[in-house]
Amino acid sequence: MGDGDPPPYDDSGGRPGGRPRGRFVPRRRVCTFCVEHIKIIDYKDIDKIRRFVSDRAKT
């Protein structure tokens, strides 16, 4: 192997960690407010926005 040669080919699909490609198809994220057809998001409605607020902001 010279200095300009590419690294040897491995049969892992070219991914780090050797995991094969194409096994997992990520699901598309869907906005929960759009699914429930909510037009106005009220900051006082804690139950609806609880998952979007961090623990630090809840104090």
C-alpha positions as CSV (number, residue, x, y, z in Angstrom):
1,M,0.0,0.0,0.0
2,G,1.4,3.4,-1.0
3,D,0.6,6.7,0.5
4,G,-2.1,7.6,-2.0
5,D,-4.0,4.3,-2.0
6,P,-7.5,4.1,-0.5
7,P,-8.1,2.0,2.5
8,P,-9.0,-1.7,1.8
9,Y,-12.6,-2.4,1.0
10,D,-14.6,-4.0,3.8
11,D,-18.0,-5.7,3.1
12,S,-19.8,-3.9,5.9
13,G,-21.6,-1.5,3.6
14,G,-19.2,1.3,4.2
15,R,-20.8,2.3,7.5
16,P,-18.9,2.7,10.8
17,G,-19.4,-0.1,13.2
18,G,-19.9,-2.7,10.4
19,R,-23.7,-2.4,10.5
20,P,-25.4,-3.3,7.2
21,R,-27.6,-0.8,5.4
22,G,-31.3,-0.9,4.7
23,R,-32.5,-2.7,7.8
24,F,-34.1,0.2,9.6
25,V,-36.3,2.8,8.0
26,P,-36.8,5.8,10.3
27,R,-40.4,6.9,10.8
28,R,-41.3,10.4,9.8
29,R,-41.9,12.7,12.7
30,V,-45.4,14.2,12.8
31,C,-46.3,17.3,14.7
32,T,-48.7,16.4,17.5
33,F,-50.6,19.7,17.2
34,C,-51.2,19.1,13.5
35,V,-52.5,15.6,14.2
36,E,-55.0,16.9,16.7
37,H,-55.9,19.8,14.5
38,I,-55.0,22.4,17.2
39,K,-54.8,25.9,15.6
40,I,-53.9,27.9,18.8
41,I,-51.3,26.7,21.3
42,D,-52.0,28.2,24.7
43,Y,-49.0,28.5,27.1
44,K,-51.3,27.8,30.0
45,D,-52.3,24.4,28.8
46,I,-49.7,22.4,30.6
47,D,-50.9,19.0,29.5
48,K,-50.4,19.8,25.8
49,I,-46.9,21.4,26.0
50,R,-45.4,19.4,28.9
51,R,-43.2,17.2,26.6
52,F,-41.7,20.3,24.8
53,V,-40.6,22.0,28.0
54,S,-37.3,21.0,29.7
55,D,-36.9,20.2,33.4
56,R,-35.0,23.5,33.9
57,A,-37.9,25.6,32.5
58,K,-40.5,23.9,34.6
59,T,-39.5,25.8,37.8
